Amino acid sequence: MSSAPLPDPPHSDRRKAEAALREADEIWKLALEATGDGVWDWWVQEGRETFSPGYLAIYGYTQAEIEESPESFDTRTHPDDIAQMELDRQAHFEGLTPSYVNEHRVRCKDGSWKWILTRGMVIARDEEGRPLRMVGTHTDITHRKESEALIWQQAHLDSLTGLPNRRMLRERLERQLELCGGAGQQLAVLFVDLDHFKEVNDTLGHGKGDALLLQAAQRIRAVLRPQDTVARMGGDEFTVLMPDVGGRAEVNAVVEALIAGMAAVYLLDGERAFVSASVGIALFPEHGREIEALFKHADQALYVAKDSGRNRYHYFTPELQAQARMRVRLTNDLRGAVERGEFRLVYQPIVELASGRILKAEALLRWQHPQLGLITPGEFIALAENSGQIVEIGEWVFRESAAQVQAWRRTLAPQFQLSINKSPLQFRAETGVHSLWVAQLEALGLPGSALAVEITEGLLLERHSPAGEQLAHLRRAGISIALDDFGTGYSSLSYLQRYELDELKIDRSFVSNLQPGSKDLALCKAIITMAHELGMRVVAEGVETAAQRDLLLEAGCDLGQGYWFARPMAAPALERLLENSIG
């Protein structure tokens, strides 16, 4: 007779339960590791924490190198991340969050840092609710963090200089306006524009232009206060945000240091370059309380700083708003001004210094506005260039000048020549127009020598501009090329070797202060000698006294133009002068 099996003793049941629990632990740990996560298991009250092989592999450690303690990796956590990690952990311990979730950096065995996402949960508490055991995972999110950082950087920082870009500047400005507004503080917005940067870029190339911008960014940062921000808005334009300024004196000190720093020589891989800076300033709340108002008013102040001669700063004033509105009106009124017959030409004689004869004249544009009256080129040419209307206006000047010189050559002087000014924007915008010019001259029975085209040196500095080919085409047709306002621009003389020019016009700024033994006279003599060596005639602009004329004649200057000889005048008045001069 067989007997029934005896039941296992109670302690045997406990061993089976513990074994089953350990097996379940191993199964879920294995499942978590299969996802690529590392697993940690923390007996909180005992101060013991174990780490799975996959966990340790994330950081390059082996089991033998790491103690089974929470401090093993707490001490390897980035110092900047510890406080938030402990807050998140404590919030879960206290039952404030259903799980523990935190992102932080951990130092690896090789010294590098990895970003990890840790997630965990308390799975056992004592009778008083204190955590006994907590389990969780580490997930390597370094690549995700790097991608996020790159995306943020591309969205907020300028790729060349590393400065904040327009978007980040606006975000900071929004915050500072709130803070300064609430505290009753002043804030300054500075628009900074590099003078003559385009000439450097065109002459030395974009690589060295970028190097100059990097140096300029460093120089701006060097003079700012720690709380200030400088952003690159694009091109050679920067914006500075100065929160909590004590008044204009504090702003002035920074701006004057900035302008002085920008004017120092730039060394660009063996090349020396010079630029200056113009600055427009708007103050909160005096000049506006909104971002757009401050930007608009700083831009208007910058316009005045550049228009006043550059290398200076200017604050916004209410009068600038009226001037800005006038510029908008004039820009709009320029449209259709040619068709409405509002433009006219006046002519200023150009005189042979040795004989006093009028050999040629410069055609100067005037705008007879129907409501505002006579408007000078200084008031509207830049507006026409910025709006693109200079091309149409330039074509009108050519047609009128060609017709006028045809009449004068037929009735007064067969060799008479008219000079017309041509904007660099016309060269950039036009294709094939110069062939049409030559054809129009031929249709009028005029040789190319009936006209001279005056250009500025900025055009010749543009390395990739079609200007060189277009100038060569004009010269082949017999049209003279004159370099206007010589000495006022970047003045890198290398372009004089690349282009064939017929005349060089000394800018009036050198002529106005001519005195025996003066530096201006020495410069004029040097320019005249250089031009003659290169086969060019020289015209001195702005001759206003007999003494200036005599000094220029003695220096060997060929031609003169200015009020000493005659002011700009209408065609009939010039005809009367020509009748007495040419013969």
Buried (B, 14 or more C-beta within 10 A) or exposed (E): EEEEEEEEEEEEEEEEEEEEEEEEEEEEBEEBBEEEBBBBBBBBEEEBBBBBEBBBEBBEBEEEEBEBBBEBBBEBBBEEBEEEBEEBBEBBBEEEBEEBBBBBBBBBEEEEBBBBBBBBBBEEBEEEEEBBBBBBBBBBBBEEBEEEEEEEEEEBBBEEBEBBBBEBBBEBBEEBBEEBEEEEBBBBBBBBBBBBBBBBBBBBBEEBBBBBBBBBBEBBBEBBEEEBBBBBBEEBBBBBBBBBBEEBEBBEEBBBBBBBBBBEEBEBEEBEBBBBBBBBBBBBBBBBEEBEBBBBBBBBBBBBBBEEEBBBBBBBBEEBBEBBEEBEBBBEBBEEBBEEEBBBBBBBBBBBBEEEBBBBBBBBBBBBBEEEEEBEEEBBBBBBBEEEBBBBBBBBBBEBBBEBBBEBBEEBBEEBBBBBBBBBBBBBEBEEBBEEBBEBBEEBEBEBBBBBBBBBBBBBBBBEBEBBEBBBBBBEBBBBBBBBBBBBBBEBEEBBEEBBBBBBBBBBEBBBEBEEEEEBBEBBBEBBEBBBEEEBBBBBBBBBBEEBBEBBBEBBBBBBBBEBBBEBBEBEBBBEBBEEBBE
